[in-house]
């Protein structure tokens, strides 16, 4: 069993428009499912996007634990030969925490109250995951040149020239 | 000890050979029988009517022989006088670590008088040494004066080593038997509770129609299982379940949960429900599509309560 390479968290081709789209998908999912919080994290434990209220004040710990649980869940799904796998943790009065895989490299963590049927959340989540996967696929397929062109970033040359001039002026 | 004796012991039989033969019996017969044989053979060798052997600091002989029933005609008073004198003789021999005669002890006249009525003249005490220290005494009573040489004492030392080893072995054997009996009881108790645990798991499996039900420690050690063999490494599964549960529990704690102890991993075809049992174990139910998954959680809760009682009883059984 081989861990997938960290693609989302280190993908430099995930553009602003992609993160915007991800935010929209998560926002719609949160509204539709009426869940408390939606977090998208990559397998390295980086927060990609978040919607809804803060699940805890110790967000960094929370995300790190999610990443650890994500890895365990992935191994478990490999063991049971399931391509789609999720974990649900009962949190008593605090509701439930649902973790679902997004492709190979990301995890969707949803906290919801007990009033919300988990089957409904799951249905909406599956649709959100499908759309998120499309965004990731596009980002992965994008070459560096296309990424730069699409981003419309033109500041690298002028900035480099400006720095060079300043250095020349300083040292002669 | 006076050497002006006329009795030639053993009538030509070598004491070394006798002791060698005796020691070979140490492992063949029970300790009591072995000591009895030793004192009888030695009394026979020296031509003594009465023989007694003491070990350790005991004031009672571990083996005794009265070849001619010399003491059979003693009344209670004579018996007591001889027994007391014999105990004192053995005590002094062990204390002084040298051969002594009964007549050398003070206040031995009553015993000597009683012995003479039985045609037994004198008592002789010989130390049984182990590594130079007196660990026992051999007391012999004979109508004829007995002669002991240094070789005799050396031979008795060899016997002392064997007797000491036999005592330890016997003591160890007794302790081992006691421990074994105790462990046997505990094992039976353990087995009984383990059977109940397996019965609960079997009932739960029948209710949930689960593929497999596993009970593991929170540290991932296996306790019990019911259901079919899974086509993958189960120890790997146990570790994943335990690790996943701990991190999930911590996550739940971060979002405000304090008492809920259940995690469900849902796959396309198979799902795994993990429920904590009595703060120390995890009940994992591996099931395929179920019409009412919520029922599985309810049954798991119920089974966890029953299992908690059995695990608590198991915890009281400390095998080692």
Interface residues (C-beta under 8 A of the other chain):
Chain A: X55 X56 X58 X61 X62 X65 X66 X68 X69 X72 X73 X75 X76 X77 X79 X80 X82 X83 X84 X85 X86 X87 X88 X89 X90 X91 X92 X93 X94 X95 X97 X111
Chain B: X232 X233 X236 X237 X240 X241 X243 X244 X247 X248 X249 X250 X251 X252 X254 X255 X256 X257 X258 X259 X260 X261 X262 X263 X264 X265 X266 X267 X268 X269 X270 X272
